């Protein structure tokens, strides 16, 4: 319900303050902006799992390496290819989550090494 109100609110804001060529352009712009904005929610559950467990055991190495390459390639293409500003910001959103993963890996992994 909160997400629906955010989408409707952004749709009204975009309709009033941005210029669109057509209704289809408006719908695509609002949908893309919502995917970029709300996509952050998709990236964070593992952060909360790691925080609650005080461990990174729930994040296997293969997944961690995949996230590293995914983040690196996104950043590379966001600088090389001409793309909308919202998409570039979404790429950097992934970087923030990845650096939090790195911090958790260092802190919780260091705690495990100390107890061994």
C-alpha positions as CSV (number, residue, x, y, z in Angstrom):
1,X,0.0,0.0,0.0
2,X,2.9,2.3,0.7
3,X,4.5,1.5,-2.6
4,X,1.3,2.1,-4.5
5,X,1.0,5.6,-2.9
6,X,4.6,6.4,-3.8
7,X,4.0,5.3,-7.4
8,X,0.8,7.4,-7.6
9,X,2.5,10.4,-6.0
10,X,5.4,10.2,-8.4
11,X,3.0,9.8,-11.3
12,X,1.2,13.0,-10.3
13,X,4.5,14.8,-9.8
14,X,5.8,13.7,-13.2
15,X,2.5,14.7,-14.9
16,X,2.5,18.2,-13.4
17,X,6.2,19.1,-13.6
18,X,7.7,17.1,-16.5
19,X,6.9,17.4,-20.2
20,X,6.0,14.2,-22.0
21,X,5.5,13.7,-25.7
22,X,2.5,11.3,-25.3
23,X,0.6,9.3,-22.7
24,X,2.7,6.3,-23.6
25,X,5.9,8.3,-22.9
26,X,4.4,9.3,-19.5
27,X,3.6,5.7,-18.6
28,X,7.0,4.4,-19.6
29,X,8.8,7.2,-17.7
30,X,6.8,6.6,-14.5
31,X,7.2,2.8,-14.8
32,X,11.0,3.1,-15.4
33,X,11.4,5.5,-12.5
34,X,9.5,3.2,-10.2
35,X,11.6,0.3,-11.2
36,X,14.8,2.3,-10.5
37,X,13.5,3.7,-7.2
38,X,11.8,0.6,-5.8
39,X,14.5,-1.8,-7.1
40,X,16.6,-0.9,-4.1
41,X,14.1,-3.0,-2.1
42,X,15.1,-6.0,-4.1
43,X,18.8,-5.6,-3.3
44,X,18.6,-5.2,0.5
45,X,17.1,-8.4,2.0
46,X,20.5,-10.1,2.2
47,X,21.8,-7.1,4.1
48,X,19.2,-7.5,6.7
49,X,19.7,-11.3,6.9
50,X,23.4,-10.8,7.5
51,X,22.8,-8.1,10.1
52,X,20.3,-10.2,12.1
53,X,22.5,-13.3,12.0
54,X,25.7,-11.3,12.5
55,X,27.2,-13.6,9.9
56,X,27.8,-13.8,6.2
57,X,27.3,-17.6,6.0
58,X,23.9,-17.0,4.2
59,X,25.9,-15.3,1.3
60,X,27.9,-17.9,-0.6
61,X,31.1,-17.0,-2.3
62,X,29.6,-17.6,-5.8
63,X,26.8,-15.1,-5.1
64,X,29.3,-12.6,-3.7
65,X,31.5,-12.9,-6.8
66,X,28.5,-12.6,-9.1
67,X,27.4,-9.4,-7.4
68,X,31.0,-8.1,-7.7
69,X,31.1,-8.7,-11.5
70,X,27.5,-7.4,-11.9
71,X,28.4,-4.2,-10.1
72,X,31.6,-3.7,-12.0
73,X,30.0,-4.3,-15.5
74,X,27.1,-2.0,-14.6
75,X,29.5,0.8,-13.7
76,X,31.6,0.3,-16.8
77,X,28.6,0.5,-19.1
78,X,27.1,3.4,-17.3
79,X,30.2,5.5,-18.1
80,X,30.7,4.2,-21.6
81,X,27.2,4.1,-23.0
82,X,25.0,7.2,-23.3
83,X,22.0,6.5,-21.1
84,X,19.4,8.5,-19.0
85,X,20.5,9.9,-15.7
86,X,18.0,7.8,-13.8
87,X,19.6,4.6,-15.1
88,X,23.1,5.9,-14.1
89,X,21.9,6.6,-10.6
90,X,20.4,3.1,-10.4
91,X,23.8,1.7,-11.3
92,X,25.4,3.6,-8.4
93,X,22.6,2.4,-6.1
94,X,23.9,-1.1,-6.7
95,X,27.4,0.1,-5.7
96,X,26.2,1.4,-2.3
97,X,24.6,-2.0,-1.5
98,X,27.7,-3.8,-2.7
99,X,30.0,-1.7,-0.5
100,X,27.7,-2.5,2.5
101,X,28.1,-6.2,1.6
102,X,31.9,-5.7,1.6
103,X,31.7,-4.1,5.0
104,X,29.6,-6.9,6.4
105,X,31.9,-9.5,4.8
106,X,34.9,-7.9,6.5
107,X,33.3,-7.3,9.9
108,X,31.3,-10.6,10.3
109,X,34.0,-12.6,8.6
110,X,36.6,-11.1,11.0
111,X,34.5,-12.0,14.0
112,X,34.3,-15.6,12.8
113,X,38.1,-15.7,12.3
114,X,38.6,-14.4,15.8
115,X,36.5,-17.1,17.4
116,X,38.2,-19.9,15.4
